[in-house]
Amino acid sequence: MKRLYSVLGIALLCASCSKDDVSKIIDPIVNLTYPDKAVAMDPKVLGTIGEVKVYNGGYGSSMVQDPNDKTVFYLLTDRGPNIDGTEKDSKVFANPMFTPQIGKFRLKDNVLVFESAIELKNKNGVKLNGLPNPEGKGGSGEKALDTNGKDLGKSEDGIDSEGLARAADGSWWVSDEYGPHIVHFDASGKEIERINPWTTGKKLPLVFAKRRPNRGMEGLTITPDGKTLVGIMQFPLYNPSKDAVKNSLIIRIVTMDIATGNTKQYVYMMERSDLQAVSEIAAVSNSTFIVLERDGAYATEETRGDVFKKIYQIDLAGATDISDDNNGEKGRIFDGKSVEELKDAATLAKYNIKPVTKTLVADLMKDIKELYPHDKAEGLAVINSSLIAVCNDDDFGVTGEGIYKSKILPAIKTVDKNSIYFIKLKTPLK
C-alpha cells in the first residue's frame, strides 16, 4: 500500500530544492528521483487497420505503484482498442479477443520501460475479453462490431476494466464499466471472486446496475489498513432514467468491508454536469482520498485555460451514508425521488444529506511544468504526502467514429502515448 511520509521529512528533503523542481524530490526509502514526466517508449503494434497502427499501448486506465520497488508502476488497460460505431450504442473493436491486462513498467532513465503483462483470466484460467456482457449479467446495451461490421455478440467473460487496487498479498482488485463488476484476481491474474449487484454472497447495492453505459465504476482503491475497498462511479447513475437526472451533480461512492461484504454509500459532488467526470480515486488514509475529475478536451497553449482536469482531496468522515436498507433498485428514496434526482447541494441539504468534503489539491493545467496535452487523465498514485503521479489512457493510439484514425495530440502533433506525470503538491496531503 502507498505509504505517506511526514511533512517534516519532505520539508527536509526539499530544503535545498527550488520550489517547482520536481526532479529534486527524492523518495526517502530508495533515494529515487522523479522526473517531471516519463513516457512509455516504443509500444508494441497490435495490428493495422488500413494505414492506421493500433498500439499496445492502451495502458493507463488506472495505476498502482509497487509498494516494495518504487521504480515499478502497474498500469491497467481497459477492454481493448475500439472506436465509436456509426450505429447507435455500437463500438468497433480492432482486436475482439484482446485480453485486458496489467502492464508492469519500470521507471528507468526518466522513461517507462515495459517489462511484462499480467493477462486477466476467469476462474478456469480462460483469458477474459473486452466484449459487452449479456443482459442481466452486466449488459450495458452496447453492441460490439468488428471492423467489417460483423456483430461480435456478448460474453460473460467480458470486462471493461477501469479501476485497479493491489492488496498486501500481491493480489489485484479490478473494477469495470459493464456490471459494474469488482473482480478479485490472484497475483497471476486468475479470478478469485466476482462481485456485482446480482451475485450471491458479497454484492454491490442493486442501484449500481443503473450506471450510465460506458460510465461505470471508473475508480477503485483499497484503504491503507487493507480492510476496505472504495469505488467511485464516473458519472451520476441513470436513476431512475437519463432524463430524470439531467444536470445532476451527484456521483456515488461505495465502500465495501472486504471481510464481510458490508457496504456504505456516499455522495461526491462533481463540479459541472458537462464533464466526463471522475476518472480515478486513490487512498491517502483510511478515510481520505484523492479523486481525479476531468473533461474530455485536449489542451493547447491557446485553450488550456478552458480545459478542466483537477484533483481533489476528499474525506468520508462526517458524510451521510445514503445506503438503502431494503436494497431497492432505485436505492434510498427521498419524497419519491432518488438521490440522483436531488441533483445539487442545496436540495441535498434539504434532506440533511452531507456529501464528502472536497478540497482542490492540483490542477493539471497549472501544476505541471509543460502542457498536459492528453484528453484523458485516468490513473492516480500517491507517492508521498507531497508528491502524486497521474497517467493518461492513450486509447491504443487510435480514435474515430466508424473509421479508425490515429489519435494525434493537437498540441504536439504526435500519436498519444502512455505517460506518467509527477506533481509536487503546494499543500501536503493529510
C-alpha positions as CSV (number, residue, x, y, z in Angstrom):
1,M,0.0,0.0,0.0
2,K,1.2,3.5,-0.7
3,R,3.0,5.0,2.4
4,L,2.8,8.6,3.3
5,Y,5.8,10.3,4.7
6,S,5.7,13.1,7.3
7,V,5.5,16.7,6.2
8,L,8.7,17.4,8.2
9,G,10.6,14.7,6.3
10,I,9.6,16.1,2.9
11,A,10.4,19.6,4.0
12,L,14.0,18.5,5.0
13,L,14.4,16.6,1.7
14,C,13.4,19.7,-0.2
15,A,15.2,22.3,1.8
16,S,17.7,22.9,-0.9
17,C,15.3,22.4,-3.8
18,S,13.8,25.2,-5.9
19,K,10.1,25.5,-5.3
20,D,9.0,24.0,-8.6
21,D,11.7,21.4,-9.3
22,V,10.0,18.0,-9.1
23,S,13.2,16.2,-10.1
24,K,14.8,17.2,-6.8
25,I,12.2,15.5,-4.7
26,I,13.7,12.2,-3.5
27,D,11.9,9.2,-2.2
28,P,13.5,8.8,1.3
29,I,13.3,5.0,1.2
30,V,15.1,4.2,-2.0
31,N,16.8,7.6,-2.8
32,L,14.8,7.7,-6.0
33,T,14.4,10.9,-8.0
34,Y,11.3,11.5,-10.1
35,P,11.2,13.3,-13.4
36,D,8.5,15.8,-14.5
37,K,7.3,13.2,-16.9
38,A,8.1,9.6,-18.0
39,V,6.8,8.3,-21.4
40,A,6.4,4.6,-22.4
41,M,8.6,4.3,-25.5
42,D,8.2,2.0,-28.5
43,P,4.9,0.3,-27.6
44,K,4.2,-3.0,-29.5
45,V,2.0,-2.7,-32.5
46,L,-1.1,-4.9,-32.2
47,G,-2.1,-4.6,-35.8
48,T,-3.0,-2.2,-38.5
49,I,-6.4,-1.1,-39.9
50,G,-5.8,0.4,-43.3
51,E,-2.7,2.5,-42.7
52,V,-3.5,3.1,-39.0
53,K,-1.4,1.4,-36.4
54,V,-3.0,0.1,-33.3
55,Y,-0.6,0.1,-30.4
56,N,-0.4,-1.9,-27.1
57,G,-0.4,0.9,-25.6
58,G,-3.7,1.2,-24.1
59,Y,-2.4,1.1,-20.5
60,G,-3.2,3.9,-18.1
61,S,-6.9,3.4,-17.2
62,S,-5.6,3.0,-13.6
63,M,-2.2,2.9,-11.9
64,V,-0.6,1.4,-8.8
65,Q,3.0,1.9,-7.6
66,D,4.7,-1.2,-6.4
67,P,5.0,-0.9,-2.6
68,N,8.3,-2.7,-2.5
69,D,10.0,-1.4,-5.6
70,K,9.3,2.3,-6.1
71,T,10.6,2.3,-9.6
72,V,7.8,0.0,-10.7
73,F,4.3,1.1,-11.8
74,Y,1.5,-1.2,-12.8
75,L,-0.8,0.3,-15.4
76,L,-4.2,-1.2,-16.4
77,T,-5.8,-1.4,-19.8
78,D,-9.5,-1.2,-20.5
79,R,-11.4,-3.5,-22.7
80,G,-9.2,-3.1,-25.7
81,P,-8.8,-0.9,-28.9
82,N,-12.2,0.3,-30.0
83,I,-13.9,3.4,-31.5
84,D,-17.5,4.6,-31.7
85,G,-19.5,3.0,-34.5
86,T,-22.0,4.8,-36.7
87,E,-24.8,2.7,-35.4
88,K,-26.3,3.9,-32.1
89,D,-24.6,2.4,-29.0
90,S,-22.1,0.5,-31.1
91,K,-18.4,0.1,-30.7
92,V,-16.0,-1.1,-33.4
93,F,-13.3,-3.4,-31.9
94,A,-10.0,-3.6,-33.7
95,N,-8.9,-6.8,-31.8
96,P,-12.0,-8.5,-30.5
97,M,-10.1,-11.1,-28.5
98,F,-7.8,-8.6,-26.8
99,T,-7.3,-9.7,-23.2
100,P,-7.5,-6.8,-20.6
101,Q,-4.2,-6.8,-18.7
102,I,-2.0,-5.1,-16.1
103,G,1.3,-3.9,-17.6
104,K,4.4,-3.7,-15.4
105,F,6.5,-0.7,-16.2
106,R,9.9,0.4,-14.7
107,L,11.0,4.0,-14.4
108,K,14.5,4.0,-15.8
109,D,16.5,6.9,-17.1
110,N,13.3,9.0,-16.9
111,V,11.3,6.8,-19.3
112,L,8.8,4.0,-18.7
113,V,10.2,0.6,-19.8
114,F,7.6,-2.1,-20.3
115,E,8.7,-5.4,-18.6
116,S,5.7,-7.7,-18.7
117,A,1.9,-8.1,-18.6
118,I,-0.5,-9.9,-16.4
119,E,-3.4,-11.0,-18.5
120,L,-6.8,-11.3,-16.7
121,K,-8.4,-14.7,-16.6
122,N,-11.6,-16.3,-15.3
123,K,-11.8,-18.9,-12.5
124,N,-11.0,-21.7,-15.1
125,G,-7.9,-19.9,-16.3
126,V,-9.5,-18.8,-19.6
127,K,-8.5,-15.4,-20.8
128,L,-11.0,-12.6,-20.4
129,N,-12.0,-10.3,-23.3
130,G,-13.5,-6.8,-23.6
131,L,-16.8,-7.7,-25.2
132,P,-20.1,-6.4,-23.6
133,N,-21.8,-8.6,-21.1
134,P,-25.2,-10.3,-21.8
135,E,-28.3,-8.5,-20.5
136,G,-28.8,-9.5,-16.9
137,K,-25.1,-10.2,-16.4
138,G,-23.8,-6.7,-16.7
139,G,-25.0,-5.8,-20.1
140,S,-24.7,-2.1,-21.0
141,G,-26.8,-2.0,-24.1
142,E,-23.7,-1.6,-26.2
143,K,-23.2,-3.5,-29.5
144,A,-19.8,-4.8,-30.4
145,L,-18.8,-4.9,-34.0
146,D,-15.6,-6.0,-35.8
147,T,-14.0,-3.8,-38.4
148,N,-16.1,-5.4,-41.1
149,G,-19.4,-4.6,-39.3
150,K,-20.0,-8.2,-38.0
151,D,-21.8,-8.4,-34.7
152,L,-19.4,-9.9,-32.2
153,G,-22.1,-10.8,-29.7
154,K,-21.9,-10.8,-25.9
155,S,-19.6,-12.5,-23.4
156,E,-19.9,-13.3,-19.7
157,D,-16.1,-13.1,-19.7
158,G,-16.2,-9.5,-21.0
159,I,-14.7,-6.9,-18.7
160,D,-14.2,-3.2,-19.3
161,S,-11.5,-2.8,-16.7
162,E,-11.0,0.8,-15.3
163,G,-10.0,0.7,-11.6
164,L,-7.1,-1.1,-10.0
165,A,-6.0,-1.7,-6.5
166,R,-3.3,-4.1,-5.1
167,A,-3.7,-6.0,-1.8
168,A,-0.9,-6.6,0.6
169,D,-0.7,-10.2,-0.6
170,G,0.0,-9.2,-4.2
171,S,-3.5,-10.0,-5.4
172,W,-5.5,-7.5,-7.5
173,W,-8.9,-5.9,-7.3
174,V,-10.3,-4.5,-10.6
175,S,-13.5,-2.5,-11.2
176,D,-15.2,-2.1,-14.5
177,E,-17.7,-0.2,-16.5
178,Y,-20.1,-3.0,-17.5
179,G,-21.7,-4.6,-14.5
180,P,-20.3,-2.8,-12.7
181,H,-18.2,-5.7,-11.5
182,I,-15.5,-5.7,-8.9
183,V,-13.3,-8.7,-9.5
184,H,-10.6,-10.1,-7.3
185,F,-7.7,-11.7,-9.1
186,D,-4.7,-13.5,-7.7
187,A,-1.2,-12.3,-8.4
188,S,-1.1,-14.1,-11.7
189,G,-4.4,-12.6,-12.9
190,K,-6.7,-15.5,-12.3
191,E,-10.1,-14.7,-11.0
192,I,-10.8,-15.5,-7.3
193,E,-14.1,-13.7,-6.8
194,R,-16.5,-11.5,-8.7
195,I,-18.8,-9.0,-7.0
196,N,-21.7,-7.2,-8.7
197,P,-25.3,-6.1,-8.0
198,W,-26.8,-9.5,-8.6
199,T,-24.2,-12.0,-7.4
200,T,-24.7,-14.2,-4.4
201,G,-22.7,-13.6,-1.2
202,K,-20.9,-10.3,-1.3
203,K,-22.6,-7.9,-3.7
204,L,-22.8,-4.3,-4.7
205,P,-26.1,-2.5,-4.0
206,L,-28.7,-3.1,-6.7
207,V,-28.9,0.6,-7.6
208,F,-25.4,0.5,-9.1
209,A,-26.8,-1.6,-12.0
210,K,-28.3,1.8,-13.2
211,R,-24.9,3.1,-14.2
212,R,-24.8,5.0,-17.4
213,P,-23.3,2.9,-20.3
214,N,-19.6,3.5,-20.6
215,R,-19.6,5.4,-17.3
216,G,-19.3,2.7,-14.7
217,M,-17.1,2.2,-11.7
218,E,-14.2,4.2,-13.1
219,G,-12.1,4.3,-9.9
220,L,-11.2,1.8,-7.2
221,T,-8.7,1.8,-4.3
222,I,-8.0,0.0,-1.1
223,T,-7.5,1.6,2.3
224,P,-4.0,1.5,3.8
225,D,-5.2,-0.9,6.5
226,G,-6.2,-3.3,3.7
227,K,-9.7,-3.8,5.1
228,T,-11.9,-1.7,2.8
229,L,-12.4,-1.3,-1.0
230,V,-13.6,2.1,-2.1
231,G,-15.1,2.5,-5.6
232,I,-16.4,5.6,-7.3
233,M,-18.7,5.9,-10.3
234,Q,-17.7,8.0,-13.2
235,F,-21.0,9.8,-13.7
236,P,-24.4,10.1,-12.0
237,L,-26.4,6.9,-12.3
238,Y,-29.3,6.9,-14.7
239,N,-31.6,6.5,-11.7
240,P,-34.4,6.2,-12.5
241,S,-33.6,7.4,-16.1
242,K,-31.4,9.6,-18.2
243,D,-33.9,12.3,-18.5
244,A,-34.8,12.3,-14.8
245,V,-31.2,13.1,-13.7
246,K,-30.3,15.7,-16.4
247,N,-27.9,18.2,-14.9
248,S,-27.4,16.2,-11.7
249,L,-24.1,16.6,-10.0
250,I,-24.4,13.6,-7.7
251,I,-21.9,10.7,-8.1
252,R,-21.9,7.7,-5.8
253,I,-19.0,6.4,-3.8
254,V,-19.3,2.8,-2.4
255,T,-17.2,1.3,0.3
256,M,-17.0,-2.4,1.0
257,D,-15.6,-4.2,4.0
258,I,-13.6,-7.0,2.3
259,A,-14.1,-9.5,5.1
260,T,-17.9,-9.1,5.5
261,G,-19.1,-7.6,2.2
262,N,-20.9,-4.8,4.1
263,T,-21.3,-1.7,2.1
264,K,-21.8,2.0,2.6
265,Q,-22.6,4.7,0.1
266,Y,-21.7,8.4,0.0
267,V,-22.3,11.4,-2.3
268,Y,-19.5,13.0,-4.3
269,M,-20.5,16.3,-5.9
270,M,-19.0,16.8,-9.4
271,E,-18.1,20.4,-10.4
272,R,-20.1,20.6,-13.6
273,S,-22.7,18.5,-15.3
274,D,-21.0,18.7,-18.7
275,L,-17.8,16.9,-17.6
276,Q,-16.8,13.4,-18.4
277,A,-16.4,13.5,-14.6
278,V,-14.5,11.2,-12.2
279,S,-11.7,9.1,-13.6
280,E,-9.9,7.7,-10.5
281,I,-9.6,7.5,-6.7
282,A,-6.5,6.8,-4.6
283,A,-6.3,6.3,-0.9
284,V,-4.4,8.7,1.3
285,S,-5.6,7.4,4.7
286,N,-8.4,5.1,5.8
287,S,-10.9,7.9,5.3
288,T,-9.3,10.4,3.0
289,F,-8.6,10.0,-0.8
290,I,-7.7,11.9,-3.9
291,V,-10.1,12.0,-6.8
292,L,-9.4,12.9,-10.4
293,E,-12.2,14.8,-12.1
294,R,-12.0,15.9,-15.8
295,D,-13.5,16.9,-19.1
296,G,-12.6,15.2,-22.4
297,A,-10.8,18.1,-24.1
298,Y,-7.3,18.2,-25.5
299,A,-5.4,21.2,-24.3
300,T,-3.3,23.5,-26.4
301,E,-1.5,26.6,-25.2
302,E,-4.4,28.7,-26.5
303,T,-7.2,26.6,-24.8
304,R,-5.6,25.4,-21.6
305,G,-7.5,28.0,-19.6
306,D,-10.8,26.4,-20.6
307,V,-9.7,22.7,-20.0
308,F,-10.8,21.0,-16.8
309,K,-8.6,18.3,-15.3
310,K,-8.3,18.7,-11.5
311,I,-7.5,16.6,-8.5
312,Y,-9.3,16.9,-5.2
313,Q,-8.8,15.5,-1.7
314,I,-12.0,14.2,-0.2
315,D,-12.9,12.9,3.3
316,L,-15.6,10.4,4.0
317,A,-15.7,11.4,7.7
318,G,-18.9,13.2,8.5
319,A,-20.5,12.4,5.2
320,T,-24.0,10.9,5.2
321,D,-24.4,7.2,4.4
322,I,-27.1,7.1,1.8
323,S,-27.5,3.3,1.8
324,D,-30.9,1.7,1.3
325,D,-31.6,-0.9,3.9
326,N,-34.1,-2.5,1.5
327,N,-31.6,-2.6,-1.3
328,G,-34.2,-1.4,-3.8
329,E,-33.4,-0.9,-7.5
330,K,-33.6,2.9,-7.1
331,G,-31.7,3.0,-3.8
332,R,-32.9,5.1,-0.9
333,I,-35.8,7.4,-1.8
334,F,-36.5,10.9,-0.6
335,D,-40.1,12.2,-1.1
336,G,-40.4,9.9,-4.1
337,K,-37.0,10.9,-5.7
338,S,-33.8,9.0,-6.0
339,V,-30.6,10.6,-4.7
340,E,-29.5,11.4,-8.2
341,E,-32.8,13.3,-8.8
342,L,-31.9,15.7,-5.9
343,K,-29.2,17.0,-8.3
344,D,-27.5,19.7,-6.3
345,A,-26.1,20.6,-2.9
346,A,-29.0,22.8,-1.9
347,T,-31.5,20.0,-2.4
348,L,-29.3,17.5,-0.6
349,A,-29.1,19.9,2.4
350,K,-32.9,20.0,2.5
351,Y,-32.8,16.3,3.3
352,N,-29.8,16.6,5.6
353,I,-27.5,14.7,3.2
354,K,-23.9,15.7,3.6
355,P,-21.7,14.9,0.7
356,V,-18.0,14.1,1.2
357,T,-15.8,17.2,1.8
358,K,-13.7,18.2,-1.2
359,T,-10.6,20.3,-1.4
360,L,-8.6,21.2,-4.6
361,V,-5.0,19.9,-4.4
362,A,-3.8,20.1,-8.1
363,D,-4.8,21.4,-11.5
364,L,-3.2,19.7,-14.4
365,M,-3.5,22.8,-16.5
366,K,-1.5,24.8,-13.9
367,D,0.6,22.5,-11.8
368,I,2.5,20.6,-14.5
369,K,5.6,22.4,-15.9
370,E,4.8,21.6,-19.5
371,L,1.4,21.5,-21.1
372,Y,-0.7,18.4,-20.4
373,P,-1.7,17.6,-24.0
374,H,-3.9,14.5,-23.5
375,D,-7.7,14.4,-23.5
376,K,-7.7,11.7,-20.8
377,A,-6.1,11.6,-17.3
378,E,-7.2,8.4,-15.7
379,G,-4.6,6.9,-13.2
380,L,-3.5,8.3,-9.9
381,A,-0.9,7.2,-7.4
382,V,0.1,8.8,-4.0
383,I,3.9,8.6,-3.8
384,N,4.2,10.5,-0.6
385,S,2.3,13.4,1.1
386,S,3.8,16.0,-1.2
387,L,4.1,14.1,-4.4
388,I,1.5,12.4,-6.6
389,A,1.6,10.8,-10.1
390,V,-1.0,11.0,-12.9
391,C,-1.1,8.8,-16.0
392,N,-3.1,9.1,-19.2
393,D,-5.1,6.5,-21.2
394,D,-3.7,6.7,-24.8
395,D,-6.6,4.6,-26.3
396,F,-4.1,2.4,-28.0
397,G,-3.2,5.3,-30.2
398,V,-6.5,5.3,-32.1
399,T,-9.7,7.3,-32.3
400,G,-12.6,7.8,-34.8
401,E,-16.2,7.3,-35.4
402,G,-16.9,4.4,-37.8
403,I,-13.4,4.8,-39.4
404,Y,-10.2,4.3,-37.4
405,K,-7.8,7.2,-37.2
406,S,-4.5,7.8,-35.4
407,K,-5.0,9.6,-32.1
408,I,-2.9,12.7,-32.7
409,L,-2.5,15.1,-29.8
410,P,-3.3,18.6,-31.3
411,A,-0.7,20.4,-29.1
412,I,2.3,18.3,-30.1
413,K,1.2,16.7,-33.3
414,T,2.2,13.2,-32.3
415,V,0.4,9.9,-31.6
416,D,-0.8,9.7,-28.0
417,K,1.4,7.6,-25.7
418,N,1.2,6.3,-22.2
419,S,2.9,8.8,-19.9
420,I,3.2,9.4,-16.1
421,Y,3.4,13.0,-14.8
422,F,4.8,13.7,-11.4
423,I,3.2,16.6,-9.5
424,K,4.7,18.3,-6.4
425,L,1.8,19.5,-4.3
426,K,1.6,23.0,-3.0
427,T,0.0,21.7,0.2
428,P,0.8,18.3,1.6
429,L,-2.0,15.7,1.8
430,K,-3.4,15.0,5.2
